[in-house]
Each structure stands twice: as structure tokens, then as C-alpha cells.
Amino acid sequence: MAQDEPAPRSLSGFRGRVVVIGFWTSGCLQCDEQLSILNRLAGKYGSAGLVCIGLYAAGEEFSMPGLAILHGAVDSNQAALLPRERPALLVLDREGRQVEKFDALVDEERLEKLLRPLLGV
């Protein structure tokens, strides 16, 4: 692991929080839009227990100034197990159970409507 790479993390470390995982790829305008939405929601609901994570294929360039969401790469072995469409989202409740899966861009209003009851706000 290079010095500037973050240490590997497990989803179990986020137990007790609502987690949204966004899968994206470079050059995908809808992916960029989805990450922007997640970034706004992470800023708005982070104190209520929301964690947003953006995952991309290892080796892809990533740049989004002012990012509030966590981000990281997925190695090729793990990538085979993940949704193939991009953007894609997984929403997990506070117990780590999958609540919803989306295989396309989800607008901010729809996503917020799903998240608010999970967060208790």
C-alpha cells in the first residue's frame, strides 16, 4: 500500500449508520451527477448518521473538490461481485442490511425521501 493510499476499511465498521454506496466510472456524466448528490446529502445528514461512499475501479482517476463523501477503489476480484451498471447505488440500514438497490441515476428528492425515515429525521 502506497503512503498516500487510505487503509482498507470494512462495511462492518459503519454499523449503526445508514450507508449509501455509489458505484461509478470515469467519463460517466450521470456518475458525476450522482456523486454530487451524495456529496450534498452527506453534508446535510452526516450528523444524523449518514455515510456516503463512492467506489470506483482501481486505477481510475478521481477528483471532486470539496468532497464530503468517503471514496476508494475496488480491486478486480471484488469488482466482479458488484453491480455492472453505472451509476449504481446500494442503500444499507443501520444494521447493514440492503434496503434498496438502484441501477441508474437517482434524483436527490427520491433518495432523500428514502433516507429520511432510515435516519429518523
Buried (B, 14 or more C-beta within 10 A) or exposed (E): EEEEEEEEEEEEEBEEBBBBBBBBEBEBEEBBBBBBBBBBBBBBBBEBBBBBBBBBBEEEEEEEEEBBBBBBBBEEEEBEEBBEEBBBBBBBBBEEEEBBEBEEBBEBEEBBEBBBEBBEE
